[in-house]
Amino acid sequence: MQLLGPLRKDDFDEREWAALQWARTIVLFEGAFPDPRVDAEFRSSYAFGERKAIFATVKLMLFFNMLANSMNSQGQPR
């Protein structure tokens, strides 16, 4: 998630930026959207199936990141 911080809007098209902002918000605020425009822009930029795939990708990445963070360098639980 740290790497999403310095991303610049100019480096992405509007749809990609909407997805990145949405992913950042859903992870940082655990599903709550303090600014409803982030969710509205994402929903208007992607069809339902695309949103579903993006959501699944975010959740899988979050899960595997948490799993990796729970293990030491030898793959044993911390």
PyMOL Python script that loads the backbone (N, CA, C, O; Angstrom):
from pymol import cmd

cmd.read_pdbstr("""\
ATOM      1  N   MET A   1       0.819  -1.185   0.000  1.00  0.00           N
ATOM      2  CA  MET A   1       0.000   0.000   0.000  1.00  0.00           C
ATOM      3  C   MET A   1       0.869   1.258   0.000  1.00  0.00           C
ATOM      4  O   MET A   1       0.465   2.290  -0.535  1.00  0.00           O
ATOM      5  N   GLN A   2       2.033   1.179   0.583  1.00  0.00           N
ATOM      6  CA  GLN A   2       2.910   2.336   0.630  1.00  0.00           C
ATOM      7  C   GLN A   2       3.254   2.836  -0.768  1.00  0.00           C
ATOM      8  O   GLN A   2       3.370   4.042  -0.988  1.00  0.00           O
ATOM      9  N   LEU A   3       3.415   1.922  -1.702  1.00  0.00           N
ATOM     10  CA  LEU A   3       3.780   2.320  -3.054  1.00  0.00           C
ATOM     11  C   LEU A   3       2.660   3.058  -3.774  1.00  0.00           C
ATOM     12  O   LEU A   3       2.920   3.764  -4.748  1.00  0.00           O
ATOM     13  N   LEU A   4       1.430   2.911  -3.320  1.00  0.00           N
ATOM     14  CA  LEU A   4       0.331   3.642  -3.949  1.00  0.00           C
ATOM     15  C   LEU A   4       0.345   5.118  -3.555  1.00  0.00           C
ATOM     16  O   LEU A   4      -0.278   5.939  -4.228  1.00  0.00           O
ATOM     17  N   GLY A   5       1.031   5.459  -2.496  1.00  0.00           N
ATOM     18  CA  GLY A   5       1.072   6.842  -2.034  1.00  0.00           C
ATOM     19  C   GLY A   5       1.628   7.827  -3.045  1.00  0.00           C
ATOM     20  O   GLY A   5       0.980   8.836  -3.326  1.00  0.00           O
ATOM     21  N   PRO A   6       2.814   7.571  -3.606  1.00  0.00           N
ATOM     22  CA  PRO A   6       3.420   8.583  -4.478  1.00  0.00           C
ATOM     23  C   PRO A   6       2.963   8.542  -5.941  1.00  0.00           C
ATOM     24  O   PRO A   6       3.524   9.263  -6.766  1.00  0.00           O
ATOM     25  N   LEU A   7       1.964   7.725  -6.285  1.00  0.00           N
ATOM     26  CA  LEU A   7       1.503   7.677  -7.674  1.00  0.00           C
ATOM     27  C   LEU A   7       0.938   9.033  -8.087  1.00  0.00           C
ATOM     28  O   LEU A   7       0.282   9.717  -7.302  1.00  0.00           O
ATOM     29  N   ARG A   8       1.208   9.404  -9.338  1.00  0.00           N
ATOM     30  CA  ARG A   8       0.731  10.694  -9.846  1.00  0.00           C
ATOM     31  C   ARG A   8      -0.416  10.479 -10.821  1.00  0.00           C
ATOM     32  O   ARG A   8      -0.350   9.605 -11.685  1.00  0.00           O
ATOM     33  N   LYS A   9      -1.438  11.258 -10.684  1.00  0.00           N
ATOM     34  CA  LYS A   9      -2.622  11.152 -11.532  1.00  0.00           C
ATOM     35  C   LYS A   9      -2.270  11.290 -13.007  1.00  0.00           C
ATOM     36  O   LYS A   9      -2.890  10.649 -13.856  1.00  0.00           O
ATOM     37  N   ASP A  10      -1.296  12.107 -13.314  1.00  0.00           N
ATOM     38  CA  ASP A  10      -0.901  12.338 -14.708  1.00  0.00           C
ATOM     39  C   ASP A  10      -0.355  11.087 -15.392  1.00  0.00           C
ATOM     40  O   ASP A  10      -0.304  11.026 -16.621  1.00  0.00           O
ATOM     41  N   ASP A  11       0.052  10.092 -14.610  1.00  0.00           N
ATOM     42  CA  ASP A  11       0.626   8.870 -15.165  1.00  0.00           C
ATOM     43  C   ASP A  11      -0.423   7.830 -15.571  1.00  0.00           C
ATOM     44  O   ASP A  11      -0.070   6.778 -16.104  1.00  0.00           O
ATOM     45  N   PHE A  12      -1.699   8.109 -15.328  1.00  0.00           N
ATOM     46  CA  PHE A  12      -2.763   7.138 -15.567  1.00  0.00           C
ATOM     47  C   PHE A  12      -3.922   7.793 -16.306  1.00  0.00           C
ATOM     48  O   PHE A  12      -4.126   9.004 -16.227  1.00  0.00           O
ATOM     49  N   ASP A  13      -4.691   6.951 -17.038  1.00  0.00           N
ATOM     50  CA  ASP A  13      -5.905   7.498 -17.635  1.00  0.00           C
ATOM     51  C   ASP A  13      -6.980   7.592 -16.546  1.00  0.00           C
ATOM     52  O   ASP A  13      -6.775   7.112 -15.431  1.00  0.00           O
ATOM     53  N   GLU A  14      -8.098   8.194 -16.855  1.00  0.00           N
ATOM     54  CA  GLU A  14      -9.129   8.446 -15.832  1.00  0.00           C
ATOM     55  C   GLU A  14      -9.664   7.164 -15.209  1.00  0.00           C
ATOM     56  O   GLU A  14      -9.888   7.109 -14.000  1.00  0.00           O
ATOM     57  N   ARG A  15      -9.871   6.136 -16.023  1.00  0.00           N
ATOM     58  CA  ARG A  15     -10.384   4.863 -15.492  1.00  0.00           C
ATOM     59  C   ARG A  15      -9.379   4.223 -14.541  1.00  0.00           C
ATOM     60  O   ARG A  15      -9.745   3.778 -13.453  1.00  0.00           O
ATOM     61  N   GLU A  16      -8.120   4.177 -14.949  1.00  0.00           N
ATOM     62  CA  GLU A  16      -7.088   3.576 -14.102  1.00  0.00           C
ATOM     63  C   GLU A  16      -6.969   4.351 -12.787  1.00  0.00           C
ATOM     64  O   GLU A  16      -6.845   3.758 -11.715  1.00  0.00           O
ATOM     65  N   TRP A  17      -7.006   5.668 -12.882  1.00  0.00           N
ATOM     66  CA  TRP A  17      -6.890   6.484 -11.678  1.00  0.00           C
ATOM     67  C   TRP A  17      -8.075   6.244 -10.743  1.00  0.00           C
ATOM     68  O   TRP A  17      -7.907   6.183  -9.525  1.00  0.00           O
ATOM     69  N   ALA A  18      -9.268   6.108 -11.312  1.00  0.00           N
ATOM     70  CA  ALA A  18     -10.457   5.833 -10.493  1.00  0.00           C
ATOM     71  C   ALA A  18     -10.291   4.499  -9.756  1.00  0.00           C
ATOM     72  O   ALA A  18     -10.627   4.396  -8.576  1.00  0.00           O
ATOM     73  N   ALA A  19      -9.776   3.487 -10.446  1.00  0.00           N
ATOM     74  CA  ALA A  19      -9.568   2.175  -9.818  1.00  0.00           C
ATOM     75  C   ALA A  19      -8.497   2.244  -8.730  1.00  0.00           C
ATOM     76  O   ALA A  19      -8.660   1.650  -7.664  1.00  0.00           O
ATOM     77  N   LEU A  20      -7.420   2.955  -8.986  1.00  0.00           N
ATOM     78  CA  LEU A  20      -6.357   3.086  -7.979  1.00  0.00           C
ATOM     79  C   LEU A  20      -6.848   3.828  -6.741  1.00  0.00           C
ATOM     80  O   LEU A  20      -6.559   3.424  -5.615  1.00  0.00           O
ATOM     81  N   GLN A  21      -7.583   4.903  -6.951  1.00  0.00           N
ATOM     82  CA  GLN A  21      -8.127   5.654  -5.814  1.00  0.00           C
ATOM     83  C   GLN A  21      -9.097   4.783  -5.020  1.00  0.00           C
ATOM     84  O   GLN A  21      -9.103   4.808  -3.789  1.00  0.00           O
ATOM     85  N   TRP A  22      -9.916   4.014  -5.735  1.00  0.00           N
ATOM     86  CA  TRP A  22     -10.885   3.143  -5.082  1.00  0.00           C
ATOM     87  C   TRP A  22     -10.164   2.073  -4.267  1.00  0.00           C
ATOM     88  O   TRP A  22     -10.517   1.823  -3.114  1.00  0.00           O
ATOM     89  N   ALA A  23      -9.146   1.436  -4.871  1.00  0.00           N
ATOM     90  CA  ALA A  23      -8.390   0.391  -4.169  1.00  0.00           C
ATOM     91  C   ALA A  23      -7.698   0.962  -2.934  1.00  0.00           C
ATOM     92  O   ALA A  23      -7.722   0.353  -1.865  1.00  0.00           O
ATOM     93  N   ARG A  24      -7.095   2.112  -3.083  1.00  0.00           N
ATOM     94  CA  ARG A  24      -6.426   2.762  -1.951  1.00  0.00           C
ATOM     95  C   ARG A  24      -7.424   3.037  -0.827  1.00  0.00           C
ATOM     96  O   ARG A  24      -7.147   2.765   0.341  1.00  0.00           O
ATOM     97  N   THR A  25      -8.575   3.574  -1.187  1.00  0.00           N
ATOM     98  CA  THR A  25      -9.582   3.927  -0.188  1.00  0.00           C
ATOM     99  C   THR A  25     -10.141   2.700   0.511  1.00  0.00           C
ATOM    100  O   THR A  25     -10.293   2.698   1.733  1.00  0.00           O
ATOM    101  N   ILE A  26     -10.448   1.654  -0.250  1.00  0.00           N
ATOM    102  CA  ILE A  26     -11.043   0.456   0.370  1.00  0.00           C
ATOM    103  C   ILE A  26     -10.071  -0.216   1.336  1.00  0.00           C
ATOM    104  O   ILE A  26     -10.494  -0.780   2.344  1.00  0.00           O
ATOM    105  N   VAL A  27      -8.775  -0.160   1.038  1.00  0.00           N
ATOM    106  CA  VAL A  27      -7.780  -0.764   1.932  1.00  0.00           C
ATOM    107  C   VAL A  27      -7.524   0.133   3.142  1.00  0.00           C
ATOM    108  O   VAL A  27      -7.546  -0.341   4.278  1.00  0.00           O
ATOM    109  N   LEU A  28      -7.287   1.402   2.913  1.00  0.00           N
ATOM    110  CA  LEU A  28      -6.965   2.306   4.020  1.00  0.00           C
ATOM    111  C   LEU A  28      -8.121   2.519   4.986  1.00  0.00           C
ATOM    112  O   LEU A  28      -7.909   2.648   6.191  1.00  0.00           O
ATOM    113  N   PHE A  29      -9.343   2.556   4.462  1.00  0.00           N
ATOM    114  CA  PHE A  29     -10.502   2.836   5.311  1.00  0.00           C
ATOM    115  C   PHE A  29     -11.361   1.600   5.532  1.00  0.00           C
ATOM    116  O   PHE A  29     -12.507   1.709   5.969  1.00  0.00           O
ATOM    117  N   GLU A  30     -10.810   0.417   5.231  1.00  0.00           N
ATOM    118  CA  GLU A  30     -11.451  -0.877   5.482  1.00  0.00           C
ATOM    119  C   GLU A  30     -12.884  -0.926   4.961  1.00  0.00           C
ATOM    120  O   GLU A  30     -13.799  -1.347   5.669  1.00  0.00           O
ATOM    121  N   GLY A  31     -13.064  -0.496   3.731  1.00  0.00           N
ATOM    122  CA  GLY A  31     -14.363  -0.593   3.079  1.00  0.00           C
ATOM    123  C   GLY A  31     -15.254   0.621   3.198  1.00  0.00           C
ATOM    124  O   GLY A  31     -16.250   0.723   2.483  1.00  0.00           O
ATOM    125  N   ALA A  32     -14.923   1.544   4.084  1.00  0.00           N
ATOM    126  CA  ALA A  32     -15.717   2.765   4.224  1.00  0.00           C
ATOM    127  C   ALA A  32     -15.208   3.803   3.228  1.00  0.00           C
ATOM    128  O   ALA A  32     -14.013   3.857   2.937  1.00  0.00           O
ATOM    129  N   PHE A  33     -16.097   4.605   2.719  1.00  0.00           N
ATOM    130  CA  PHE A  33     -15.706   5.635   1.761  1.00  0.00           C
ATOM    131  C   PHE A  33     -16.019   7.009   2.343  1.00  0.00           C
ATOM    132  O   PHE A  33     -17.146   7.490   2.222  1.00  0.00           O
ATOM    133  N   PRO A  34     -15.022   7.652   2.979  1.00  0.00           N
ATOM    134  CA  PRO A  34     -15.247   8.969   3.556  1.00  0.00           C
ATOM    135  C   PRO A  34     -15.671   9.992   2.491  1.00  0.00           C
ATOM    136  O   PRO A  34     -16.418  10.929   2.774  1.00  0.00           O
ATOM    137  N   ASP A  35     -15.181   9.791   1.272  1.00  0.00           N
ATOM    138  CA  ASP A  35     -15.565  10.655   0.156  1.00  0.00           C
ATOM    139  C   ASP A  35     -16.340   9.783  -0.839  1.00  0.00           C
ATOM    140  O   ASP A  35     -15.727   9.016  -1.581  1.00  0.00           O
ATOM    141  N   PRO A  36     -17.675   9.886  -0.870  1.00  0.00           N
ATOM    142  CA  PRO A  36     -18.473   9.017  -1.746  1.00  0.00           C
ATOM    143  C   PRO A  36     -18.180   9.212  -3.231  1.00  0.00           C
ATOM    144  O   PRO A  36     -18.557   8.374  -4.051  1.00  0.00           O
ATOM    145  N   ARG A  37     -17.516  10.301  -3.582  1.00  0.00           N
ATOM    146  CA  ARG A  37     -17.182  10.524  -4.990  1.00  0.00           C
ATOM    147  C   ARG A  37     -16.187   9.486  -5.501  1.00  0.00           C
ATOM    148  O   ARG A  37     -16.198   9.152  -6.686  1.00  0.00           O
ATOM    149  N   VAL A  38     -15.328   8.975  -4.621  1.00  0.00           N
ATOM    150  CA  VAL A  38     -14.352   7.946  -5.019  1.00  0.00           C
ATOM    151  C   VAL A  38     -15.095   6.696  -5.493  1.00  0.00           C
ATOM    152  O   VAL A  38     -14.783   6.143  -6.547  1.00  0.00           O
ATOM    153  N   ASP A  39     -16.064   6.262  -4.716  1.00  0.00           N
ATOM    154  CA  ASP A  39     -16.846   5.081  -5.076  1.00  0.00           C
ATOM    155  C   ASP A  39     -17.700   5.354  -6.314  1.00  0.00           C
ATOM    156  O   ASP A  39     -17.792   4.499  -7.195  1.00  0.00           O
ATOM    157  N   ALA A  40     -18.320   6.518  -6.394  1.00  0.00           N
ATOM    158  CA  ALA A  40     -19.174   6.859  -7.538  1.00  0.00           C
ATOM    159  C   ALA A  40     -18.371   6.901  -8.839  1.00  0.00           C
ATOM    160  O   ALA A  40     -18.836   6.421  -9.873  1.00  0.00           O
ATOM    161  N   GLU A  41     -17.184   7.468  -8.788  1.00  0.00           N
ATOM    162  CA  GLU A  41     -16.347   7.550  -9.988  1.00  0.00           C
ATOM    163  C   GLU A  41     -15.906   6.155 -10.437  1.00  0.00           C
ATOM    164  O   GLU A  41     -15.896   5.856 -11.631  1.00  0.00           O
ATOM    165  N   PHE A  42     -15.542   5.311  -9.478  1.00  0.00           N
ATOM    166  CA  PHE A  42     -15.148   3.939  -9.792  1.00  0.00           C
ATOM    167  C   PHE A  42     -16.323   3.186 -10.421  1.00  0.00           C
ATOM    168  O   PHE A  42     -16.161   2.518 -11.442  1.00  0.00           O
ATOM    169  N   ARG A  43     -17.500   3.295  -9.811  1.00  0.00           N
ATOM    170  CA  ARG A  43     -18.681   2.592 -10.321  1.00  0.00           C
ATOM    171  C   ARG A  43     -19.071   3.061 -11.715  1.00  0.00           C
ATOM    172  O   ARG A  43     -19.521   2.261 -12.535  1.00  0.00           O
ATOM    173  N   SER A  44     -18.905   4.336 -11.986  1.00  0.00           N
ATOM    174  CA  SER A  44     -19.285   4.846 -13.306  1.00  0.00           C
ATOM    175  C   SER A  44     -18.229   4.534 -14.375  1.00  0.00           C
ATOM    176  O   SER A  44     -18.512   4.615 -15.571  1.00  0.00           O
ATOM    177  N   SER A  45     -17.037   4.185 -13.950  1.00  0.00           N
ATOM    178  CA  SER A  45     -15.945   3.912 -14.895  1.00  0.00           C
ATOM    179  C   SER A  45     -15.866   2.458 -15.324  1.00  0.00           C
ATOM    180  O   SER A  45     -15.307   2.152 -16.377  1.00  0.00           O
ATOM    181  N   TYR A  46     -16.416   1.560 -14.524  1.00  0.00           N
ATOM    182  CA  TYR A  46     -16.278   0.127 -14.787  1.00  0.00           C
ATOM    183  C   TYR A  46     -17.628  -0.569 -14.723  1.00  0.00           C
ATOM    184  O   TYR A  46     -18.487  -0.212 -13.917  1.00  0.00           O
ATOM    185  N   ALA A  47     -17.804  -1.569 -15.583  1.00  0.00           N
ATOM    186  CA  ALA A  47     -18.994  -2.416 -15.555  1.00  0.00           C
ATOM    187  C   ALA A  47     -18.951  -3.292 -14.307  1.00  0.00           C
ATOM    188  O   ALA A  47     -17.897  -3.448 -13.690  1.00  0.00           O
ATOM    189  N   PHE A  48     -20.082  -3.857 -13.942  1.00  0.00           N
ATOM    190  CA  PHE A  48     -20.175  -4.667 -12.730  1.00  0.00           C
ATOM    191  C   PHE A  48     -19.132  -5.783 -12.704  1.00  0.00           C
ATOM    192  O   PHE A  48     -18.458  -5.972 -11.691  1.00  0.00           O
ATOM    193  N   GLY A  49     -18.994  -6.519 -13.794  1.00  0.00           N
ATOM    194  CA  GLY A  49     -18.026  -7.620 -13.838  1.00  0.00           C
ATOM    195  C   GLY A  49     -16.600  -7.148 -13.642  1.00  0.00           C
ATOM    196  O   GLY A  49     -15.807  -7.819 -12.982  1.00  0.00           O
ATOM    197  N   GLU A  50     -16.267  -5.998 -14.209  1.00  0.00           N
ATOM    198  CA  GLU A  50     -14.919  -5.440 -14.037  1.00  0.00           C
ATOM    199  C   GLU A  50     -14.696  -5.022 -12.590  1.00  0.00           C
ATOM    200  O   GLU A  50     -13.629  -5.265 -12.027  1.00  0.00           O
ATOM    201  N   ARG A  51     -15.704  -4.392 -11.989  1.00  0.00           N
ATOM    202  CA  ARG A  51     -15.584  -3.980 -10.577  1.00  0.00           C
ATOM    203  C   ARG A  51     -15.403  -5.201  -9.685  1.00  0.00           C
ATOM    204  O   ARG A  51     -14.615  -5.189  -8.740  1.00  0.00           O
ATOM    205  N   LYS A  52     -16.136  -6.236  -9.999  1.00  0.00           N
ATOM    206  CA  LYS A  52     -16.040  -7.478  -9.218  1.00  0.00           C
ATOM    207  C   LYS A  52     -14.623  -8.060  -9.306  1.00  0.00           C
ATOM    208  O   LYS A  52     -14.068  -8.498  -8.298  1.00  0.00           O
ATOM    209  N   ALA A  53     -14.048  -8.066 -10.498  1.00  0.00           N
ATOM    210  CA  ALA A  53     -12.689  -8.588 -10.680  1.00  0.00           C
ATOM    211  C   ALA A  53     -11.660  -7.725  -9.958  1.00  0.00           C
ATOM    212  O   ALA A  53     -10.725  -8.249  -9.352  1.00  0.00           O
ATOM    213  N   ILE A  54     -11.826  -6.415 -10.017  1.00  0.00           N
ATOM    214  CA  ILE A  54     -10.898  -5.504  -9.324  1.00  0.00           C
ATOM    215  C   ILE A  54     -11.009  -5.708  -7.816  1.00  0.00           C
ATOM    216  O   ILE A  54      -9.992  -5.759  -7.124  1.00  0.00           O
ATOM    217  N   PHE A  55     -12.237  -5.825  -7.296  1.00  0.00           N
ATOM    218  CA  PHE A  55     -12.438  -6.047  -5.875  1.00  0.00           C
ATOM    219  C   PHE A  55     -11.784  -7.362  -5.445  1.00  0.00           C
ATOM    220  O   PHE A  55     -11.108  -7.413  -4.418  1.00  0.00           O
ATOM    221  N   ALA A  56     -11.985  -8.425  -6.230  1.00  0.00           N
ATOM    222  CA  ALA A  56     -11.393  -9.723  -5.901  1.00  0.00           C
ATOM    223  C   ALA A  56      -9.870  -9.632  -5.892  1.00  0.00           C
ATOM    224  O   ALA A  56      -9.215 -10.216  -5.029  1.00  0.00           O
ATOM    225  N   THR A  57      -9.313  -8.906  -6.842  1.00  0.00           N
ATOM    226  CA  THR A  57      -7.856  -8.745  -6.909  1.00  0.00           C
ATOM    227  C   THR A  57      -7.333  -8.013  -5.677  1.00  0.00           C
ATOM    228  O   THR A  57      -6.324  -8.409  -5.094  1.00  0.00           O
ATOM    229  N   VAL A  58      -8.021  -6.949  -5.287  1.00  0.00           N
ATOM    230  CA  VAL A  58      -7.616  -6.184  -4.092  1.00  0.00           C
ATOM    231  C   VAL A  58      -7.669  -7.080  -2.860  1.00  0.00           C
ATOM    232  O   VAL A  58      -6.735  -7.086  -2.058  1.00  0.00           O
ATOM    233  N   LYS A  59      -8.754  -7.837  -2.703  1.00  0.00           N
ATOM    234  CA  LYS A  59      -8.887  -8.698  -1.525  1.00  0.00           C
ATOM    235  C   LYS A  59      -7.831  -9.805  -1.511  1.00  0.00           C
ATOM    236  O   LYS A  59      -7.282 -10.116  -0.454  1.00  0.00           O
ATOM    237  N   LEU A  60      -7.540 -10.406  -2.672  1.00  0.00           N
ATOM    238  CA  LEU A  60      -6.506 -11.444  -2.734  1.00  0.00           C
ATOM    239  C   LEU A  60      -5.132 -10.877  -2.403  1.00  0.00           C
ATOM    240  O   LEU A  60      -4.364 -11.492  -1.662  1.00  0.00           O
ATOM    241  N   MET A  61      -4.826  -9.716  -2.946  1.00  0.00           N
ATOM    242  CA  MET A  61      -3.531  -9.094  -2.658  1.00  0.00           C
ATOM    243  C   MET A  61      -3.412  -8.767  -1.169  1.00  0.00           C
ATOM    244  O   MET A  61      -2.359  -8.972  -0.565  1.00  0.00           O
ATOM    245  N   LEU A  62      -4.485  -8.264  -0.589  1.00  0.00           N
ATOM    246  CA  LEU A  62      -4.486  -7.944   0.839  1.00  0.00           C
ATOM    247  C   LEU A  62      -4.282  -9.211   1.674  1.00  0.00           C
ATOM    248  O   LEU A  62      -3.491  -9.220   2.617  1.00  0.00           O
ATOM    249  N   PHE A  63      -4.999 -10.279   1.320  1.00  0.00           N
ATOM    250  CA  PHE A  63      -4.866 -11.540   2.046  1.00  0.00           C
ATOM    251  C   PHE A  63      -3.434 -12.076   1.998  1.00  0.00           C
ATOM    252  O   PHE A  63      -2.851 -12.411   3.029  1.00  0.00           O
ATOM    253  N   PHE A  64      -2.881 -12.150   0.795  1.00  0.00           N
ATOM    254  CA  PHE A  64      -1.535 -12.711   0.673  1.00  0.00           C
ATOM    255  C   PHE A  64      -0.473 -11.806   1.294  1.00  0.00           C
ATOM    256  O   PHE A  64       0.545 -12.297   1.782  1.00  0.00           O
ATOM    257  N   ASN A  65      -0.694 -10.508   1.281  1.00  0.00           N
ATOM    258  CA  ASN A  65       0.210  -9.597   1.967  1.00  0.00           C
ATOM    259  C   ASN A  65       0.173  -9.843   3.476  1.00  0.00           C
ATOM    260  O   ASN A  65       1.215  -9.889   4.131  1.00  0.00           O
ATOM    261  N   MET A  66      -1.022 -10.000   4.016  1.00  0.00           N
ATOM    262  CA  MET A  66      -1.149 -10.271   5.456  1.00  0.00           C
ATOM    263  C   MET A  66      -0.538 -11.627   5.806  1.00  0.00           C
ATOM    264  O   MET A  66       0.115 -11.768   6.840  1.00  0.00           O
ATOM    265  N   LEU A  67      -0.751 -12.623   4.946  1.00  0.00           N
ATOM    266  CA  LEU A  67      -0.169 -13.941   5.174  1.00  0.00           C
ATOM    267  C   LEU A  67       1.356 -13.866   5.174  1.00  0.00           C
ATOM    268  O   LEU A  67       2.008 -14.425   6.056  1.00  0.00           O
ATOM    269  N   ALA A  68       1.915 -13.183   4.196  1.00  0.00           N
ATOM    270  CA  ALA A  68       3.371 -13.053   4.121  1.00  0.00           C
ATOM    271  C   ALA A  68       3.918 -12.296   5.330  1.00  0.00           C
ATOM    272  O   ALA A  68       4.983 -12.637   5.844  1.00  0.00           O
ATOM    273  N   ASN A  69       3.203 -11.282   5.780  1.00  0.00           N
ATOM    274  CA  ASN A  69       3.660 -10.509   6.934  1.00  0.00           C
ATOM    275  C   ASN A  69       3.585 -11.299   8.233  1.00  0.00           C
ATOM    276  O   ASN A  69       4.219 -10.933   9.222  1.00  0.00           O
ATOM    277  N   SER A  70       2.814 -12.381   8.232  1.00  0.00           N
ATOM    278  CA  SER A  70       2.688 -13.180   9.454  1.00  0.00           C
ATOM    279  C   SER A  70       3.767 -14.257   9.565  1.00  0.00           C
ATOM    280  O   SER A  70       3.800 -15.003  10.544  1.00  0.00           O
ATOM    281  N   MET A  71       4.648 -14.341   8.567  1.00  0.00           N
ATOM    282  CA  MET A  71       5.694 -15.375   8.575  1.00  0.00           C
ATOM    283  C   MET A  71       7.078 -14.738   8.593  1.00  0.00           C
ATOM    284  O   MET A  71       7.281 -13.623   8.113  1.00  0.00           O
ATOM    285  N   ASN A  72       8.013 -15.478   9.159  1.00  0.00           N
ATOM    286  CA  ASN A  72       9.405 -15.005   9.143  1.00  0.00           C
ATOM    287  C   ASN A  72      10.057 -15.396   7.831  1.00  0.00           C
ATOM    288  O   ASN A  72       9.398 -15.947   6.949  1.00  0.00           O
ATOM    289  N   SER A  73      11.340 -15.118   7.694  1.00  0.00           N
ATOM    290  CA  SER A  73      12.042 -15.377   6.427  1.00  0.00           C
ATOM    291  C   SER A  73      12.162 -16.871   6.097  1.00  0.00           C
ATOM    292  O   SER A  73      12.440 -17.226   4.951  1.00  0.00           O
ATOM    293  N   GLN A  74      11.959 -17.737   7.075  1.00  0.00           N
ATOM    294  CA  GLN A  74      12.008 -19.184   6.817  1.00  0.00           C
ATOM    295  C   GLN A  74      10.607 -19.753   6.558  1.00  0.00           C
ATOM    296  O   GLN A  74      10.454 -20.967   6.429  1.00  0.00           O
ATOM    297  N   GLY A  75       9.599 -18.903   6.481  1.00  0.00           N
ATOM    298  CA  GLY A  75       8.244 -19.363   6.210  1.00  0.00           C
ATOM    299  C   GLY A  75       7.516 -19.897   7.436  1.00  0.00           C
ATOM    300  O   GLY A  75       6.462 -20.522   7.312  1.00  0.00           O
ATOM    301  N   GLN A  76       8.069 -19.654   8.608  1.00  0.00           N
ATOM    302  CA  GLN A  76       7.448 -20.100   9.855  1.00  0.00           C
ATOM    303  C   GLN A  76       6.605 -18.966  10.439  1.00  0.00           C
ATOM    304  O   GLN A  76       6.935 -17.794  10.255  1.00  0.00           O
ATOM    305  N   PRO A  77       5.515 -19.306  11.144  1.00  0.00           N
ATOM    306  CA  PRO A  77       4.707 -18.250  11.778  1.00  0.00           C
ATOM    307  C   PRO A  77       5.538 -17.429  12.755  1.00  0.00           C
ATOM    308  O   PRO A  77       6.423 -17.953  13.432  1.00  0.00           O
ATOM    309  N   ARG A  78       5.248 -16.168  12.814  1.00  0.00           N
ATOM    310  CA  ARG A  78       5.961 -15.275  13.751  1.00  0.00           C
ATOM    311  C   ARG A  78       5.401 -15.403  15.126  1.00  0.00           C
ATOM    312  O   ARG A  78       5.868 -14.734  16.047  1.00  0.00           O
TER     313      ARG A  78
END
""", "prot")
cmd.dss("prot")
cmd.show_as("cartoon", "prot")
cmd.util.cbc("prot")
cmd.orient("prot")
